[in-house]
Every structure is written in structure tokens, then in C-alpha cells.
Amino acid sequence: MNADGGKISLLARWLAEGSPGRTVVFSGAGISTESGIPDFRSPGGLWERFDPEELSFPRFVASAQSRRRYWEFYRENWRLSREARPNPAHCAVAALEQLGRLSVVITQNIDGLHQKGGSSPEKVLELHGNMWEVRCLSCARTYPWVEIFQRLEQGGEVEDCVCGGLLKPATVSFGQSLPGEVLEEARRHSINSDLFICIGSSLVVYPAASFPQMAKHKGARLVIINREPTSLDDMADLVISGEAGPVMTAVTDLLKKIDLGLSFHGGERKDGNCPF
Ligand code: APR
């Protein structure tokens, strides 16, 4: 871990001092790279292989050719993500919930790894939806993703819904509106937070990147944990440059020791993916 230990201790102390249930974790694709899922804007990221413009919502609805390109992207997405397991960063975020600190996780990710890593589903706000469901854009009927994935793997095309509507994964594409109730809940938690921790995001996509700024403007401490500099580093109270897994594990281990009066002897591995 190449993060400054002093910064890790400071964040653990802020978590220990903060009001219970007023810490928001905000995550991006960088929290899932240690699970083997590439992010978008790092070297080798998905936007090196696919043009996000080509995958926009207006293009998707406009032409069968664009939809074919979109489904190629999703075939790759499902291939890369279906075997992925939560990594120590997801586990550490779930531990913050176990330790009574977390209000919500606001995630830009669609991989569902926060929930698999032990975060309560009702505490995970998926701003950009979830890739493990395919829905009709007209009647909202859902289809099992795995049947569509298998058809794509066999070189087949994605057919329309029985109602004649277009099928699309239940995720938000560029040019598509985000779910209003999720946005409102994310806004409410952001402005009520006293500690807002961004993990693994370049913080360049809106409206998602507006939430850390809302929190900061309402008086929360803003923390950014990222491998590279981000566009909000200048407004952050603390920037920890490092890998999400080791950094967040060190922070939560220290927090547990503080909570237990330094008598903490390490988490016992429980069932599932994460030790708490
Ligand atoms: N630990 C810490 N940071 C990491 C790690 C890691 N293991 N791996 C990658 N990162 C950092 C990268 O340096 C990068 O700055 O995470 C950031 C990921 O940034 P992006 O690839 O831009 O992903 P994200 O911020 O989630 O993108 C937001 O853009 O294309 C849309 O819908 C897409 O939800 C996505 C949105």
C-alpha cells in the first residue's frame, strides 16, 4: 500500500468521531478493478475499446446497427463481470455499515459487488442501474440476462420484447435520465452527511459527481481515495492516493481497534465473501 499511514489514521479517526450513520461512501469503477473488472478511463479501460458516443441512448433507440454495437459492448461487460467476486474494498465498505457508520453507498457501478460484499441492498443507491437485469423500454417486462448473454455468445441477435418494445439492460446510458427517486435519495443523504468518502472514481461524470460537491458545500468533510488525481482533489479535505482495497482495509481495521479500545484481534472469516 502506497498511501500515507498518517492519512489512514486521520480518516479512521474522522470515522470514529463522526455521528453514527452520517458517512456516505461514493464509489466508481475503480473500486471494482481489484475484482478484475476494468474501469473506463484508466489505460486499458473500457473506453479504449468502445466509444461511449456510439453507446448513447439516442443512438440505441435510433438504429439496429447501434443496438448491435451496444450488445457487443454488453456481451463483453457480462463476460468480464459474471465471475467477479467482491474485493477487500467492497468488504471494508460493508464493514462500515456493520460498525454503524454508514448512511448509504452511492455507486456509479452496475456490477452489484457492493451487495455481494455484504452491503445491505437498501443501503446501496445504484445511480446508473444494474447490469444483471434486462428490461423492455416500453412495458418494463424483465428478461433473465443469462439467456440474452447466451444468445449473444452463440452469435444471435437480441429480439424485441413480446410487446414489440426494445430490450435493454437496466442500466443508464449517456443521454438517458437517471432514476428520479434514486437521485433524490442520494441528494438527501449527501447534504445530511458529515463525512463523504469517494472511492475509485475520476469524478468527471454528472450528475453523479455533483453529490460530493453538495456534501462539501453543506459542511461535510470530503475524502477522496483514488489511484490517480481526480477533478475534485482541490476541494477535498483529505486525498489518499492508493489502491482502494488495501487503503480501505487499513482504515476499517484501525476503526475497529479504536471502537474496541485497541483490543481488536482481527476479523474472523464469516460465511460469504468478507470477514467483518
Ligand atoms: N484503487 C483506487 N483507485 C482506482 C483503482 C483502485 N484499485 N482502480 C482504478 N482506480 C481509479 C482510476 O485511477 C480512475 O481515476 O478509479 C478511477 C475510475 O475512473 P473512471 O474509469 O472514470 O470510472 P468512474 O469514475 O466510475 O466513471 C463514472 O462514467 O463512463 C461512465 O457510466 C460510466 O459509471 C461510469 C461513469
Residues whose N, C-alpha, C, O or C-beta is under 5 A from the ligand:
A	BS01	APR	G28 A29 G30 T33 E34 D39 F40 R41 S42 Q108 H128 G200 S201 S202 L203 V205 I225 N226 R227 E228 G242 E243 A244
